[in-house]
């Protein structure tokens, strides 16, 4: 149990550091774009609504993963797993494409877990982020959660397989991978998964990437 908890905390810490780096890269691009037409969900409003979404994601990240540098503890792994019922998790996905000109993407996450059958389904969509020119753009398409598994080395382990495609002008990203992580808190309040060595097809070239998924029980 201690080994599993240590592994979860180590992955959580690395995930927080990854997300902080991704926030820094993306915010720099977004600030540069702030003098333009805005974009996102309500262009021309003067304030890019994607900044508001980033604030929501950051607050959720802090609640779930904590901030080791600020002394904020992450949620512990779930100590007692349910054996029935369905739980929906809503949150965010962050993706870092490690191309020559890195791409940083953020999007919404929805995952549904049915514990009797251990069925997992969901999707990631409404992505926005940087392109190869460092501009902030919206990405069309979605990434589907096509299957998954509950349990593993620890009962609180969770794994999901995902696939899909995102596109923006001059950018095509094809995904097909597996993220692993844990259910968090008792009773379950959140879920966190990552794939720190993912592979993404970027404009026809296989490229290294990192993926972080965080969700809280939907209200």
N, C-alpha and C positions, 0 to 999 in steps of 0.2 A: 504493500500500500504506500509506504514512504517513497519507494522508487517511482511509482506512478505519479505521486503528487509532485515530486521533484522534477520529473520530466514535464509535467503539465505546466509548472511554474516557469521552467526554463523556456519552454515554447512560448508561453504567455509573455515573458520578458522580451524575447527576441521579436515577437509580433508587435509589441508596443514600440520598440525601437524602430522597426521597419515602418510602422505607420507614421511615427514622428518624422522620419526622413521623407516619406511620401507627402505628408502635409507640407513640409518645408518647400519641396520642389514645386508642388502644385500651387501653393499660395503665392510663390514668387511669380509664376506665370499669370495667375489670376489678377494680381496687383498691376502687372504690366498691361493687362487687358481692360482694367477698370475704366480707363479713359475712353474706351470704345463704346459700342452700342449695348453693352451688357450681355445679352444672350440668355441662354437657359430657358426657364419656364415663362418668364415675363420680360422680354427684351424691351429696352427703352425706359425702364422704370427708374434708372439712375443707380440702383443698387442691384448687383447681380444676385439673383435668388439662390444661386449655387453656393454663395457664401453662407446663407442661412442653413442650407443642407449640411455643409461642412461643420457648422457649429453643432447641429444635432448629432452628427456622427461622432464628433469629438467628445461630447457629453456622454454619449452611450459608451464609447471606448473607455472613458474614465470610470464609469460605474461598473463595467464588467471586467476590464483588464487592469484597472488601477493605473498608478504611475509610480514605479519604484523610486524614481528620482525625487518625487515629492512626498514619498512616504505613504502613498495611498495604496492600500492593499487590494489585490484582485479578489474576485469572488472565488471561494474554494470549489474544488470539484464536488459533484453531487455525491452525498454519502449513502443515500437510499433511493434507489431507482423505482419509478412506478412500473407496474406490470400491465396496466390497462389505460385506456383513454388516448386522446389525441391532443397534442400540444402544438400550437403555432408560434413560431418565432419570427419577429420582424426586426430588421436591422440594416446593416450595410456590408458592402463588399469593397475591398480596396485591392487594386492590382498594380504591380510595378513591372513593366516590360523593360528588360535590361538590354535595350537596343543601343546602337551608337549614340542616338539621341533618345534618352529614356522617356518612356510614356508612363504617366501616372493617371490612373482612372479610379473613380469612385462611383458606386451605384447602390441601389436599394436591394435588400435581400429579404426573401420570404421562404421559410422552411417549415414544413409540416411533418411531425413525427407521430406515427400511430404505434403505440407500444405493444399492443397485443400481437400484431403481425410484424412489428419492426419495419414497417414501410416508411420510407422517407421520400418526400417529393418537395418541389419548390422551384424557385427561379431567382435570377438576378437580372435587374433591368434598370432603365432610366440612367444609364451611365453617362458621365461627362469626365473630361480630363484633358491632358495635354496631347498634342500631336507631335509629329517629327520636327515641326518648325517651332515648337515651344508655345504654340497658341492654345488657348482653351476652347474646346469644341464639345458638342454633344455627340454621343455615339448611338447609332440606331442598332436594334437587335436585342437579343437577350441570351442569357446562359441558363440552361435548364439543369435542375437537379434531377438526374435520371434514375438514380437508385442510391442505396445506402445501407448501413448496418449499425445496429446498436450493440454495444458491448465489445469486448476484446480482451486485452491484458487486464483491463479494469472494467467493471460493470458500467461505469460512467463514460467509457469511451464511445465515440461516435465517428462514423466515416461516411462520406458522401461522394458519389461520382457525378461529375458535371461535364456538360458539353454545350457548345453553342458558338455563335459568331457575332462580333460587333464590328460595325463599319462607320467610318467618317470619311470625308473627302481625302483621297490618297492614303487611307489607312484601312486595312482589313486584318482582323484578329480572329483566329480560329482556336477554340479551346477544347480540350479533352483531357481531363485529369481527375485526380482524387485528392480530396482534402480530409484531414484527420484532426480530431480534437476531443473536446470533452463537454459534457453537460455540467452546468455550474450552479452551485448553491443548493440547499436543501430546505424546503422543496425546490424543485427545479425552477430557476428564474432566468437562466440565460444559456447560451450555447456559443462556443468559440472554436473555430477550426482554421487551419492554415495548410498551405502547401508551399514550403519555402524553396523548393527546387522544382518548380513547375516548368513545363515546356509549352510555348505558345507559337503558333504559326503566324508570323507577322509579315504581311505582304509576300507570302510564299517562302519565307525564311524561318527555320526553326530557331526560336529565341528563348533564352532563359527568362523566367518570370517568378514573382512571388505573389501569393494570394492570401488574403486575410479575410475571414468571415466572422462577423459578430452579430448576434441577435438576442433580443430579450423576449420573454413571453408576451405575446400580443395581448393587448387589453381589449 
